Amino acid sequence: MKNLLENINNLIADFQKDAEMQVENGNKAAGTRARKTSLAIEKALKEFRKLSIEDSKK
């Protein structure tokens, strides 16, 4: 679970960096990376939710 949280934090940091580059500089490649990272974040958050529910049942 700790590794998952670290992964989520890293993905969010990457997303923020790329999203800012797209908004501020109009960098289209950064926008593509941000969209790709957002999908990875969504997947990781679903995994977190699953593990969190399992832990709460113990």
PyMOL Python script that loads the backbone (N, CA, C, O; Angstrom):
from pymol import cmd

cmd.read_pdbstr("""\
ATOM      1  N   MET A   1       0.834  -1.187   0.000  1.00  0.00           N
ATOM      2  CA  MET A   1       0.000   0.000   0.000  1.00  0.00           C
ATOM      3  C   MET A   1       0.880   1.252   0.000  1.00  0.00           C
ATOM      4  O   MET A   1       0.565   2.242  -0.662  1.00  0.00           O
ATOM      5  N   LYS A   2       1.981   1.199   0.746  1.00  0.00           N
ATOM      6  CA  LYS A   2       2.875   2.356   0.804  1.00  0.00           C
ATOM      7  C   LYS A   2       3.476   2.645  -0.576  1.00  0.00           C
ATOM      8  O   LYS A   2       3.596   3.803  -0.978  1.00  0.00           O
ATOM      9  N   ASN A   3       3.852   1.580  -1.296  1.00  0.00           N
ATOM     10  CA  ASN A   3       4.407   1.753  -2.641  1.00  0.00           C
ATOM     11  C   ASN A   3       3.371   2.361  -3.584  1.00  0.00           C
ATOM     12  O   ASN A   3       3.693   3.190  -4.435  1.00  0.00           O
ATOM     13  N   LEU A   4       2.136   1.935  -3.416  1.00  0.00           N
ATOM     14  CA  LEU A   4       1.058   2.463  -4.251  1.00  0.00           C
ATOM     15  C   LEU A   4       0.884   3.965  -4.016  1.00  0.00           C
ATOM     16  O   LEU A   4       0.709   4.728  -4.966  1.00  0.00           O
ATOM     17  N   LEU A   5       0.931   4.386  -2.748  1.00  0.00           N
ATOM     18  CA  LEU A   5       0.807   5.809  -2.434  1.00  0.00           C
ATOM     19  C   LEU A   5       1.961   6.616  -3.027  1.00  0.00           C
ATOM     20  O   LEU A   5       1.752   7.715  -3.540  1.00  0.00           O
ATOM     21  N   GLU A   6       3.167   6.076  -2.959  1.00  0.00           N
ATOM     22  CA  GLU A   6       4.320   6.762  -3.551  1.00  0.00           C
ATOM     23  C   GLU A   6       4.137   6.885  -5.062  1.00  0.00           C
ATOM     24  O   GLU A   6       4.436   7.925  -5.649  1.00  0.00           O
ATOM     25  N   ASN A   7       3.648   5.825  -5.679  1.00  0.00           N
ATOM     26  CA  ASN A   7       3.411   5.836  -7.123  1.00  0.00           C
ATOM     27  C   ASN A   7       2.369   6.892  -7.492  1.00  0.00           C
ATOM     28  O   ASN A   7       2.546   7.634  -8.458  1.00  0.00           O
ATOM     29  N   ILE A   8       1.289   6.957  -6.722  1.00  0.00           N
ATOM     30  CA  ILE A   8       0.242   7.949  -6.986  1.00  0.00           C
ATOM     31  C   ILE A   8       0.806   9.358  -6.861  1.00  0.00           C
ATOM     32  O   ILE A   8       0.534  10.214  -7.703  1.00  0.00           O
ATOM     33  N   ASN A   9       1.587   9.600  -5.820  1.00  0.00           N
ATOM     34  CA  ASN A   9       2.180  10.929  -5.635  1.00  0.00           C
ATOM     35  C   ASN A   9       3.109  11.293  -6.785  1.00  0.00           C
ATOM     36  O   ASN A   9       3.113  12.437  -7.240  1.00  0.00           O
ATOM     37  N   ASN A  10       3.897  10.328  -7.260  1.00  0.00           N
ATOM     38  CA  ASN A  10       4.798  10.582  -8.395  1.00  0.00           C
ATOM     39  C   ASN A  10       4.006  10.872  -9.669  1.00  0.00           C
ATOM     40  O   ASN A  10       4.360  11.768 -10.436  1.00  0.00           O
ATOM     41  N   LEU A  11       2.951  10.124  -9.888  1.00  0.00           N
ATOM     42  CA  LEU A  11       2.120  10.347 -11.075  1.00  0.00           C
ATOM     43  C   LEU A  11       1.469  11.723 -11.035  1.00  0.00           C
ATOM     44  O   LEU A  11       1.401  12.410 -12.054  1.00  0.00           O
ATOM     45  N   ILE A  12       0.993  12.126  -9.865  1.00  0.00           N
ATOM     46  CA  ILE A  12       0.357  13.439  -9.735  1.00  0.00           C
ATOM     47  C   ILE A  12       1.369  14.551  -9.997  1.00  0.00           C
ATOM     48  O   ILE A  12       1.055  15.546 -10.650  1.00  0.00           O
ATOM     49  N   ALA A  13       2.593  14.373  -9.479  1.00  0.00           N
ATOM     50  CA  ALA A  13       3.636  15.377  -9.713  1.00  0.00           C
ATOM     51  C   ALA A  13       3.961  15.481 -11.205  1.00  0.00           C
ATOM     52  O   ALA A  13       4.124  16.582 -11.733  1.00  0.00           O
ATOM     53  N   ASP A  14       4.053  14.338 -11.880  1.00  0.00           N
ATOM     54  CA  ASP A  14       4.312  14.339 -13.329  1.00  0.00           C
ATOM     55  C   ASP A  14       3.175  15.017 -14.079  1.00  0.00           C
ATOM     56  O   ASP A  14       3.406  15.808 -14.993  1.00  0.00           O
ATOM     57  N   PHE A  15       1.946  14.700 -13.686  1.00  0.00           N
ATOM     58  CA  PHE A  15       0.784  15.305 -14.333  1.00  0.00           C
ATOM     59  C   PHE A  15       0.797  16.819 -14.176  1.00  0.00           C
ATOM     60  O   PHE A  15       0.567  17.548 -15.142  1.00  0.00           O
ATOM     61  N   GLN A  16       1.063  17.292 -12.969  1.00  0.00           N
ATOM     62  CA  GLN A  16       1.071  18.736 -12.720  1.00  0.00           C
ATOM     63  C   GLN A  16       2.119  19.432 -13.578  1.00  0.00           C
ATOM     64  O   GLN A  16       1.859  20.486 -14.157  1.00  0.00           O
ATOM     65  N   LYS A  17       3.303  18.837 -13.657  1.00  0.00           N
ATOM     66  CA  LYS A  17       4.388  19.426 -14.442  1.00  0.00           C
ATOM     67  C   LYS A  17       3.989  19.531 -15.915  1.00  0.00           C
ATOM     68  O   LYS A  17       4.136  20.585 -16.534  1.00  0.00           O
ATOM     69  N   ASP A  18       3.481  18.423 -16.467  1.00  0.00           N
ATOM     70  CA  ASP A  18       3.127  18.411 -17.887  1.00  0.00           C
ATOM     71  C   ASP A  18       1.918  19.295 -18.178  1.00  0.00           C
ATOM     72  O   ASP A  18       1.881  19.967 -19.209  1.00  0.00           O
ATOM     73  N   ALA A  19       0.934  19.304 -17.288  1.00  0.00           N
ATOM     74  CA  ALA A  19      -0.253  20.135 -17.501  1.00  0.00           C
ATOM     75  C   ALA A  19       0.122  21.615 -17.478  1.00  0.00           C
ATOM     76  O   ALA A  19      -0.388  22.396 -18.281  1.00  0.00           O
ATOM     77  N   GLU A  20       1.003  22.001 -16.567  1.00  0.00           N
ATOM     78  CA  GLU A  20       1.452  23.398 -16.520  1.00  0.00           C
ATOM     79  C   GLU A  20       2.213  23.781 -17.783  1.00  0.00           C
ATOM     80  O   GLU A  20       2.058  24.890 -18.293  1.00  0.00           O
ATOM     81  N   MET A  21       3.038  22.859 -18.288  1.00  0.00           N
ATOM     82  CA  MET A  21       3.780  23.147 -19.514  1.00  0.00           C
ATOM     83  C   MET A  21       2.826  23.353 -20.679  1.00  0.00           C
ATOM     84  O   MET A  21       3.063  24.207 -21.534  1.00  0.00           O
ATOM     85  N   GLN A  22       1.753  22.582 -20.718  1.00  0.00           N
ATOM     86  CA  GLN A  22       0.779  22.727 -21.800  1.00  0.00           C
ATOM     87  C   GLN A  22       0.052  24.063 -21.689  1.00  0.00           C
ATOM     88  O   GLN A  22      -0.104  24.777 -22.679  1.00  0.00           O
ATOM     89  N   VAL A  23      -0.388  24.390 -20.489  1.00  0.00           N
ATOM     90  CA  VAL A  23      -1.183  25.608 -20.297  1.00  0.00           C
ATOM     91  C   VAL A  23      -0.329  26.858 -20.498  1.00  0.00           C
ATOM     92  O   VAL A  23      -0.738  27.789 -21.190  1.00  0.00           O
ATOM     93  N   GLU A  24       0.846  26.874 -19.896  1.00  0.00           N
ATOM     94  CA  GLU A  24       1.679  28.077 -19.925  1.00  0.00           C
ATOM     95  C   GLU A  24       2.426  28.258 -21.239  1.00  0.00           C
ATOM     96  O   GLU A  24       2.570  29.381 -21.722  1.00  0.00           O
ATOM     97  N   ASN A  25       2.900  27.162 -21.818  1.00  0.00           N
ATOM     98  CA  ASN A  25       3.752  27.271 -23.000  1.00  0.00           C
ATOM     99  C   ASN A  25       3.085  26.773 -24.280  1.00  0.00           C
ATOM    100  O   ASN A  25       3.640  26.916 -25.370  1.00  0.00           O
ATOM    101  N   GLY A  26       1.908  26.195 -24.148  1.00  0.00           N
ATOM    102  CA  GLY A  26       1.244  25.649 -25.323  1.00  0.00           C
ATOM    103  C   GLY A  26       1.944  24.415 -25.873  1.00  0.00           C
ATOM    104  O   GLY A  26       1.835  24.111 -27.061  1.00  0.00           O
ATOM    105  N   ASN A  27       2.658  23.710 -25.014  1.00  0.00           N
ATOM    106  CA  ASN A  27       3.420  22.527 -25.407  1.00  0.00           C
ATOM    107  C   ASN A  27       2.454  21.359 -25.631  1.00  0.00           C
ATOM    108  O   ASN A  27       1.908  20.804 -24.677  1.00  0.00           O
ATOM    109  N   LYS A  28       2.250  20.991 -26.904  1.00  0.00           N
ATOM    110  CA  LYS A  28       1.293  19.938 -27.240  1.00  0.00           C
ATOM    111  C   LYS A  28       1.751  18.572 -26.753  1.00  0.00           C
ATOM    112  O   LYS A  28       0.926  17.762 -26.328  1.00  0.00           O
ATOM    113  N   ALA A  29       3.046  18.302 -26.806  1.00  0.00           N
ATOM    114  CA  ALA A  29       3.572  17.009 -26.340  1.00  0.00           C
ATOM    115  C   ALA A  29       3.342  16.851 -24.835  1.00  0.00           C
ATOM    116  O   ALA A  29       3.043  15.755 -24.360  1.00  0.00           O
ATOM    117  N   ALA A  30       3.482  17.944 -24.094  1.00  0.00           N
ATOM    118  CA  ALA A  30       3.233  17.890 -22.653  1.00  0.00           C
ATOM    119  C   ALA A  30       1.765  17.592 -22.382  1.00  0.00           C
ATOM    120  O   ALA A  30       1.440  16.889 -21.424  1.00  0.00           O
ATOM    121  N   GLY A  31       0.884  18.117 -23.211  1.00  0.00           N
ATOM    122  CA  GLY A  31      -0.541  17.822 -23.070  1.00  0.00           C
ATOM    123  C   GLY A  31      -0.831  16.352 -23.283  1.00  0.00           C
ATOM    124  O   GLY A  31      -1.645  15.761 -22.573  1.00  0.00           O
ATOM    125  N   THR A  32      -0.170  15.765 -24.256  1.00  0.00           N
ATOM    126  CA  THR A  32      -0.327  14.334 -24.515  1.00  0.00           C
ATOM    127  C   THR A  32       0.160  13.524 -23.325  1.00  0.00           C
ATOM    128  O   THR A  32      -0.497  12.572 -22.904  1.00  0.00           O
ATOM    129  N   ARG A  33       1.319  13.905 -22.779  1.00  0.00           N
ATOM    130  CA  ARG A  33       1.855  13.203 -21.603  1.00  0.00           C
ATOM    131  C   ARG A  33       0.922  13.361 -20.412  1.00  0.00           C
ATOM    132  O   ARG A  33       0.716  12.410 -19.658  1.00  0.00           O
ATOM    133  N   ALA A  34       0.361  14.537 -20.236  1.00  0.00           N
ATOM    134  CA  ALA A  34      -0.553  14.785 -19.116  1.00  0.00           C
ATOM    135  C   ALA A  34      -1.804  13.914 -19.235  1.00  0.00           C
ATOM    136  O   ALA A  34      -2.272  13.352 -18.245  1.00  0.00           O
ATOM    137  N   ARG A  35      -2.334  13.806 -20.436  1.00  0.00           N
ATOM    138  CA  ARG A  35      -3.522  12.960 -20.632  1.00  0.00           C
ATOM    139  C   ARG A  35      -3.199  11.493 -20.358  1.00  0.00           C
ATOM    140  O   ARG A  35      -3.993  10.785 -19.738  1.00  0.00           O
ATOM    141  N   LYS A  36      -2.051  11.046 -20.814  1.00  0.00           N
ATOM    142  CA  LYS A  36      -1.632   9.664 -20.571  1.00  0.00           C
ATOM    143  C   LYS A  36      -1.450   9.419 -19.075  1.00  0.00           C
ATOM    144  O   LYS A  36      -1.863   8.381 -18.556  1.00  0.00           O
ATOM    145  N   THR A  37      -0.838  10.366 -18.392  1.00  0.00           N
ATOM    146  CA  THR A  37      -0.617  10.235 -16.958  1.00  0.00           C
ATOM    147  C   THR A  37      -1.940  10.247 -16.205  1.00  0.00           C
ATOM    148  O   THR A  37      -2.082   9.550 -15.199  1.00  0.00           O
ATOM    149  N   SER A  38      -2.911  11.026 -16.673  1.00  0.00           N
ATOM    150  CA  SER A  38      -4.206  11.069 -15.994  1.00  0.00           C
ATOM    151  C   SER A  38      -4.879   9.693 -16.012  1.00  0.00           C
ATOM    152  O   SER A  38      -5.557   9.319 -15.055  1.00  0.00           O
ATOM    153  N   LEU A  39      -4.692   8.950 -17.090  1.00  0.00           N
ATOM    154  CA  LEU A  39      -5.241   7.595 -17.151  1.00  0.00           C
ATOM    155  C   LEU A  39      -4.534   6.672 -16.160  1.00  0.00           C
ATOM    156  O   LEU A  39      -5.170   5.828 -15.528  1.00  0.00           O
ATOM    157  N   ALA A  40      -3.219   6.836 -16.026  1.00  0.00           N
ATOM    158  CA  ALA A  40      -2.460   6.032 -15.064  1.00  0.00           C
ATOM    159  C   ALA A  40      -2.871   6.370 -13.634  1.00  0.00           C
ATOM    160  O   ALA A  40      -2.945   5.487 -12.778  1.00  0.00           O
ATOM    161  N   ILE A  41      -3.138   7.655 -13.378  1.00  0.00           N
ATOM    162  CA  ILE A  41      -3.591   8.082 -12.054  1.00  0.00           C
ATOM    163  C   ILE A  41      -4.939   7.432 -11.747  1.00  0.00           C
ATOM    164  O   ILE A  41      -5.156   6.923 -10.647  1.00  0.00           O
ATOM    165  N   GLU A  42      -5.831   7.453 -12.717  1.00  0.00           N
ATOM    166  CA  GLU A  42      -7.154   6.862 -12.526  1.00  0.00           C
ATOM    167  C   GLU A  42      -7.031   5.379 -12.169  1.00  0.00           C
ATOM    168  O   GLU A  42      -7.704   4.905 -11.254  1.00  0.00           O
ATOM    169  N   LYS A  43      -6.193   4.662 -12.873  1.00  0.00           N
ATOM    170  CA  LYS A  43      -5.990   3.236 -12.618  1.00  0.00           C
ATOM    171  C   LYS A  43      -5.412   3.018 -11.219  1.00  0.00           C
ATOM    172  O   LYS A  43      -5.857   2.126 -10.497  1.00  0.00           O
ATOM    173  N   ALA A  44      -4.427   3.827 -10.836  1.00  0.00           N
ATOM    174  CA  ALA A  44      -3.804   3.690  -9.522  1.00  0.00           C
ATOM    175  C   ALA A  44      -4.792   4.011  -8.404  1.00  0.00           C
ATOM    176  O   ALA A  44      -4.779   3.361  -7.359  1.00  0.00           O
ATOM    177  N   LEU A  45      -5.651   5.015  -8.621  1.00  0.00           N
ATOM    178  CA  LEU A  45      -6.639   5.358  -7.604  1.00  0.00           C
ATOM    179  C   LEU A  45      -7.691   4.263  -7.445  1.00  0.00           C
ATOM    180  O   LEU A  45      -8.179   4.029  -6.339  1.00  0.00           O
ATOM    181  N   LYS A  46      -8.039   3.601  -8.527  1.00  0.00           N
ATOM    182  CA  LYS A  46      -8.968   2.470  -8.431  1.00  0.00           C
ATOM    183  C   LYS A  46      -8.338   1.339  -7.625  1.00  0.00           C
ATOM    184  O   LYS A  46      -9.007   0.697  -6.816  1.00  0.00           O
ATOM    185  N   GLU A  47      -7.056   1.103  -7.850  1.00  0.00           N
ATOM    186  CA  GLU A  47      -6.340   0.074  -7.093  1.00  0.00           C
ATOM    187  C   GLU A  47      -6.279   0.455  -5.611  1.00  0.00           C
ATOM    188  O   GLU A  47      -6.454  -0.398  -4.741  1.00  0.00           O
ATOM    189  N   PHE A  48      -6.030   1.737  -5.328  1.00  0.00           N
ATOM    190  CA  PHE A  48      -6.019   2.211  -3.944  1.00  0.00           C
ATOM    191  C   PHE A  48      -7.365   1.974  -3.278  1.00  0.00           C
ATOM    192  O   PHE A  48      -7.436   1.506  -2.142  1.00  0.00           O
ATOM    193  N   ARG A  49      -8.428   2.301  -3.994  1.00  0.00           N
ATOM    194  CA  ARG A  49      -9.776   2.119  -3.441  1.00  0.00           C
ATOM    195  C   ARG A  49     -10.020   0.653  -3.120  1.00  0.00           C
ATOM    196  O   ARG A  49     -10.562   0.328  -2.063  1.00  0.00           O
ATOM    197  N   LYS A  50      -9.624  -0.229  -4.022  1.00  0.00           N
ATOM    198  CA  LYS A  50      -9.793  -1.661  -3.828  1.00  0.00           C
ATOM    199  C   LYS A  50      -9.038  -2.129  -2.582  1.00  0.00           C
ATOM    200  O   LYS A  50      -9.602  -2.836  -1.746  1.00  0.00           O
ATOM    201  N   LEU A  51      -7.781  -1.742  -2.455  1.00  0.00           N
ATOM    202  CA  LEU A  51      -6.980  -2.144  -1.303  1.00  0.00           C
ATOM    203  C   LEU A  51      -7.501  -1.529  -0.009  1.00  0.00           C
ATOM    204  O   LEU A  51      -7.484  -2.175   1.039  1.00  0.00           O
ATOM    205  N   SER A  52      -7.954  -0.305  -0.078  1.00  0.00           N
ATOM    206  CA  SER A  52      -8.485   0.371   1.097  1.00  0.00           C
ATOM    207  C   SER A  52      -9.733  -0.342   1.617  1.00  0.00           C
ATOM    208  O   SER A  52      -9.899  -0.499   2.827  1.00  0.00           O
ATOM    209  N   ILE A  53     -10.589  -0.763   0.731  1.00  0.00           N
ATOM    210  CA  ILE A  53     -11.797  -1.475   1.124  1.00  0.00           C
ATOM    211  C   ILE A  53     -11.436  -2.822   1.754  1.00  0.00           C
ATOM    212  O   ILE A  53     -12.026  -3.224   2.757  1.00  0.00           O
ATOM    213  N   GLU A  54     -10.462  -3.513   1.156  1.00  0.00           N
ATOM    214  CA  GLU A  54     -10.025  -4.788   1.708  1.00  0.00           C
ATOM    215  C   GLU A  54      -9.459  -4.620   3.116  1.00  0.00           C
ATOM    216  O   GLU A  54      -9.742  -5.424   4.005  1.00  0.00           O
ATOM    217  N   ASP A  55      -8.659  -3.572   3.316  1.00  0.00           N
ATOM    218  CA  ASP A  55      -8.067  -3.321   4.631  1.00  0.00           C
ATOM    219  C   ASP A  55      -9.118  -2.953   5.668  1.00  0.00           C
ATOM    220  O   ASP A  55      -8.974  -3.312   6.837  1.00  0.00           O
ATOM    221  N   SER A  56     -10.157  -2.256   5.275  1.00  0.00           N
ATOM    222  CA  SER A  56     -11.190  -1.851   6.223  1.00  0.00           C
ATOM    223  C   SER A  56     -12.044  -3.033   6.672  1.00  0.00           C
ATOM    224  O   SER A  56     -12.697  -2.967   7.713  1.00  0.00           O
ATOM    225  N   LYS A  57     -12.041  -4.105   5.899  1.00  0.00           N
ATOM    226  CA  LYS A  57     -12.836  -5.289   6.256  1.00  0.00           C
ATOM    227  C   LYS A  57     -12.121  -6.186   7.251  1.00  0.00           C
ATOM    228  O   LYS A  57     -12.728  -7.106   7.799  1.00  0.00           O
ATOM    229  N   LYS A  58     -10.839  -5.935   7.492  1.00  0.00           N
ATOM    230  CA  LYS A  58     -10.066  -6.777   8.421  1.00  0.00           C
ATOM    231  C   LYS A  58     -10.371  -6.471   9.852  1.00  0.00           C
ATOM    232  O   LYS A  58      -9.803  -7.092  10.750  1.00  0.00           O
TER     233      LYS A  58
END
""", "prot")
cmd.dss("prot")
cmd.show_as("cartoon", "prot")
cmd.util.cbc("prot")
cmd.orient("prot")
